[in-house]
């Protein structure tokens, strides 16, 4: 084979000023095999082609190839990169974004993972850097929404959505796309120009997981991601979550229970409750952004689900009149949440959905939960700092584990109230699912989270899913007794004691 065996691709739109440093760093990468830098110009108007041609003419480094993709959008650009890599019969394709810089050794690690370790897909760390001072409200928990990725310093095989990798720093075995021409980035999750959201990389990650592809995390694949000032606003995080919720509701959400216009009744209630919590926190001078983001995500799901219902009802887009949505619908939904949120906030302490444990409930929770609810999340408090040293950075999410455990206790105590019991099992499931999908595989409480979520699933009547969680807990920690006991009890109730 005389052509490049690896393609290092960047899709770009109107970032000519940043391309010289990026392209020089890409060309300077070491790689065990011949590689080519591919620039996919996604309809730029700022002289991108001239910059690329000038850098390509410089002496030294890997060759640079320029292609122009006239269809605006990150998905057409990424799919064009795949087709170009297939056309030259390369074996691997690695992506980087045009607001990043690769660290030395990235391509060596990517090639080793794909060719030597047998990975179909590999991703690494994304370190965020800021053009201006980092806002005080931008806590570490939110950096993932700016594309930050750091799953630790040891490589491992990724088996679930809890440890995602993004196209900011990802490589693929091209045989995936060569053998299946339908496997491409999904146009439904496209993002054009400076649009917010998208999710095409998450959709590809989910698709590969569902297909059973071998996905590898390599911490020695590192890029530095420069965050522009316009992303360092609370409004950006709210819009990002609304857009993500809309796409989830439009394409992936499966409504359950009683519905109106395709939207289950419980979903607006959830949006209202998040809005109420955000308002309550803001009134008390406490950080409210995370709850506001949750409210926007729920609103987005409502809008996306309603849109899907309308399209299905009228036999496809463009039929049966204009679909509900747009700014008017969003405003109506927002006003609904504000109104319902105000009412909910006044009675929140008396509802079954109160998130904070009572003083009596707090005494039944582990010590780290008691300290987290008493002292808050700040590492500056010496007690909380001690727990961070014990559990690592994932302790930032511990309140979801504690809330899930508390809701589970409430459900088990509500013996005579089916509605309250079902509600609390659902809340326990939601909080424990958050923990499972947001912490690293080495988080010490992950086996317990799997076990307790299995308990919630049992309470919801979803026994098969509960069994999967119990088995996952055992796989994570074979010496952990509770899931064995739970499985034995299921067998006893089923009359299978052999």
Buried (B, 14 or more C-beta within 10 A) or exposed (E): EEEBBBBBBBBBBBBBEBBBEBBBBBBEBEBEBBBBBBBBBBBBEBEBBEBBEEBBEEEEBBEBBBBEBEBBBBBBBBBBBBEBBBEBEBBBBBBBBBBBBBBEBBBBBBBBBBBEEEBBBBBBBBBBEBEEEEEEEBBEBBBBBBBBBBBBEEBBEBBEEBBBBBBBBBBBBBEBBBEEEEBBBBEEBBBBEEEBBBBBBBBBBBBBBEEEBBBBBBBBBBBBBBBEEEBBEBEBBBBBBBBBBBBBBBBEBEBEEEBEEBBBEBBBBBBBBBBBBBBBBBEEEEBBBBBBBBBBBBBBBBBBBBBBBBBEEEEEEEEEEEBBBEEEBBEEBBEBBBEBBBEBBEEBEEEBBBBEBEEEBBEEBBEBBBBBBEBEBEBEBEEBEEBBEEBBBBBBBBBBBBBBBBBBBBBBEBEEEEEBBBBBBBBBBBBBBBBBEBBBBEBEBBBBBBBBBBBBBBBBEBBEBBBBBBBBBBEBBEEBEBBBEBBEEBEEEEEEEE
